[in-house]
Structure formats: structure tokens, C-alpha cells
Amino acid sequence: MNTTSTLVRNGLYYLRDFDRPAASLVAAWARDASELFWLAPSTPPPLTASKVLNWQNSDVCAMLFQKDGLPDPLGYLELNLMPNQTAHLWMGHCVIAPSHRGLGLGRVMVSMAMEHAFAHRRAETVSLVVFPDNVAAVECYKRVGFAIVGEQRKDFRTSGRTHRMLRMVISRQQYS
């Protein structure tokens, strides 16, 4: 049984602190280079437990999404502090286990993360970037209340190309 703290609970589902033993499981959720690129475009394949652990630092609140009665997590995401912006968080590395995708659990997990961000981390705003061709993710974020506020282009060494990304934001008021 995990002894880390429950951060948010919603019925049978809850978010808890990330722990090191889960890193290999999270790494296995990026089934190919395309999935890894959507999840972590700056991380070269293959995704390993060591690389997942390298995502962690003092500015990262890494969380696992769990369901009562199941030993393994169903999802993973992070809320990161934006440099020099105490009330602005950045959501990253958001992923649901492949066997649980397409069931609406991403929306549940992201909603719970927003509850944690606004109620417990005192965020006023949460931002993210997403590839526009990751349609399921874009729709998930919109259902939670995120709005597309712009685009950005970013060069990724892992692909050797410039990619278009959507910037999405949700405020405390939009979430409430």
C-alpha cells in the first residue's frame, strides 16, 4: 500500500503524490516515438524510468491518478511553477495509461488537478501547450474549461523540426 498523501479525491478516483517506483510504469505508457513526442517532445526515445525521474525537481508537483481497488496508477501529470510567477502554474507530462484511454478519465484527472491547483496551490492561472493534432487531448482540456489563447512555434532537437503548438489557459474564475 502506498503511504504518499492523497491530494484530491473524487469518488473512487484520487490524485496522490508521485513516487519513484511508478516511474517505470509511467515510462511504459508512451508506446512509441509518436506518443512520446506528444507527451514529452524534448525527451529523446525511448522513454525510461530514469528519464521520468529526471522530470522531477523542486518546482514540480508530480501526481499519479489512481482508482480505489487498483494497485497501479491510471495516469500521471505535473503542475510546475512558472518562473517568477507565484500564482501561475504550468501543466505538463499529462498521460493516461493506454488501457484506460478513451473512457473520459483524462478529463477526470485534469479536473482534479485543477481543483488541487486552485484550492491547494493557490494558483490564479494554469497554462499548457499541446500539439493541435493531438485532438483527444485538446478536446479533453476544452471540456475541463481551458481556452486556446494563442499559438507558438518551437524547435525540438528530438525531431529536428519546428512544430506548431496551441497555448491553452484556464483561470480560477473559469474553473469555478
Long-range contacts (C-beta under 8 A, 24 or more apart in sequence): 7-63, 7-116, 7-120, 8-112, 8-113, 8-115, 8-116, 8-120, 10-108, 10-111, 10-112, 10-115, 12-67, 12-68, 12-69, 13-65, 13-66, 13-67, 13-68, 13-74, 13-105, 13-108, 13-109, 13-112, 14-65, 14-66, 14-68, 14-112, 15-63, 15-64, 15-65, 15-66, 15-109, 15-112, 15-113, 15-116, 16-63, 16-64, 16-66, 17-62, 17-63, 17-64, 18-56, 18-62, 18-63, 18-64, 18-76, 19-64, 20-53, 22-64, 22-73, 22-76, 23-49, 23-50, 23-52, 23-53, 24-48, 24-49, 24-52, 25-72, 25-73, 25-97, 26-52, 26-73, 26-76, 26-95, 27-51, 27-52, 29-76, 29-95, 29-96, 29-97, 29-98, 30-95, 31-98, 37-156, 37-158, 37-159, 38-131, 38-134, 38-137, 39-93, 39-94, 39-95, 40-93, 41-131, 41-154, 41-156, 41-158, 41-159, 41-163, 42-156, 42-157, 42-158, 43-158, 44-157, 44-158, 45-158, 55-93, 61-116, 61-121, 62-93, 63-113, 63-116, 65-96, 65-105, 65-108, 65-109, 65-112, 72-97, 73-97, 74-100, 74-105, 74-109, 75-100, 75-105, 75-106, 75-109, 77-109, 77-110, 77-113, 79-113, 79-116, 79-117, 79-121, 79-123, 79-126, 82-127, 87-122, 87-123, 87-124, 87-125, 88-123, 88-124, 88-125, 88-126, 88-127, 89-117, 89-121, 89-123, 89-125, 89-126, 89-127, 90-126, 90-127, 90-128, 91-117, 91-126, 91-127, 91-128, 92-128, 94-128, 94-137, 101-136, 102-136, 106-136, 106-137, 106-140, 107-140, 107-143, 107-144, 110-140, 110-141, 110-144, 111-144, 114-144, 114-145, 114-170, 114-175, 115-175, 118-172, 118-175, 118-176, 123-172, 124-171, 124-172, 125-169, 125-170, 125-171, 125-172, 126-169, 126-170, 127-167, 127-168, 127-169, 128-167, 128-168, 129-154, 129-165, 129-166, 129-167, 129-168, 130-165, 130-166, 130-168, 131-163, 131-164, 131-165, 131-166, 132-164, 132-165, 132-166, 138-166, 138-168, 141-168, 142-168, 144-170, 144-175, 145-170, 145-174, 145-175, 146-170, 147-174
